[in-house]
Amino acid sequence: MSSPQNPSDGQPPYGQPQYGQPQYGQQQYGQPQHGQQQYGQPPQGQPLYGQQGYGFGQAPMAPPAPYGQPQQGPGQAIPNYRGWSIFSIFFGGIFGIIALIMSLDIDNIKARGDFGAAQNKSNTVKTLCIIGNVLSVIGYTVTIIVLATATSAVSNY
């Protein structure tokens, strides 16, 4: 009676696979079968995760904004008029304060991706700054005229 293994060295007979080794033509453990992708490799003909493919009639998308930077759509450079609103605090009174508060909110609205609301708020801040500055110029002009006439009236006595 013959044994499949040689008892002297513990090796299987010639032509027989060793323990844990697949036979010729069999699939090895962890190796992709025919038509399968290897682990970590993108599927053939499909876009990577989080990316859109370029189909018929589709234009390539812009790369995402760096971390911490607000994403803006094409042509969406929406000004916040923060400097003008700070200037308007001194030369526009309450209109400048309201404009500054609203201008601080514009960046948060853009970061949420609501570009329409950000544009509307930007236009409102611009309008408040204009109104405050125009009223300030009118007020200072009237004050200078009143002081000039009062000074000339007092000096005539």
VENDAZI-V642065 format. One record per pair of residues at least 6 apart in sequence whose C-alpha atoms are under 8 Angstrom apart, sorted by the first residue. I is the first residue (numbers start at 1). J is the second residue. If there is no record, write none. Layout:
i->I j->J
i->I j->J
//
This chain:
i->4 j->12
i->4 j->13
i->5 j->11
i->5 j->12
i->5 j->13
i->6 j->12
i->6 j->13
i->11 j->18
i->12 j->18
i->16 j->23
i->17 j->23
i->21 j->28
i->22 j->28
i->27 j->33
i->31 j->38
i->32 j->38
i->37 j->43
i->37 j->44
i->42 j->48
i->46 j->53
i->47 j->53
i->54 j->60
i->64 j->71
i->65 j->71
i->69 j->111
i->70 j->107
i->70 j->110
i->70 j->111
i->71 j->110
i->71 j->111
i->71 j->113
i->72 j->110
i->72 j->113
i->72 j->115
i->76 j->115
i->78 j->118
i->78 j->119
i->78 j->122
i->79 j->122
i->80 j->103
i->80 j->104
i->80 j->106
i->80 j->107
i->80 j->122
i->80 j->125
i->81 j->103
i->81 j->122
i->81 j->125
i->81 j->126
i->82 j->100
i->82 j->103
i->82 j->104
i->84 j->129
i->85 j->96
i->85 j->97
i->85 j->99
i->85 j->100
i->85 j->103
i->85 j->125
i->85 j->129
i->86 j->96
i->86 j->97
i->86 j->100
i->87 j->96
i->88 j->95
i->88 j->96
i->88 j->97
i->88 j->129
i->88 j->132
i->88 j->133
i->89 j->95
i->89 j->96
i->89 j->97
i->89 j->100
i->90 j->96
i->91 j->132
i->91 j->133
i->91 j->136
i->91 j->137
i->92 j->129
i->92 j->131
i->92 j->132
i->92 j->133
i->92 j->134
i->92 j->135
i->92 j->136
i->93 j->132
i->93 j->136
i->94 j->132
i->95 j->128
i->95 j->129
i->95 j->131
i->95 j->132
i->96 j->128
i->96 j->129
i->96 j->132
i->98 j->128
i->99 j->124
i->99 j->125
i->99 j->126
i->99 j->128
i->99 j->129
i->100 j->125
i->102 j->121
i->102 j->125
i->103 j->121
i->103 j->122
i->103 j->125
i->106 j->118
i->106 j->121
i->106 j->122
i->107 j->118
i->109 j->115
i->109 j->117
i->109 j->118
i->110 j->118
//
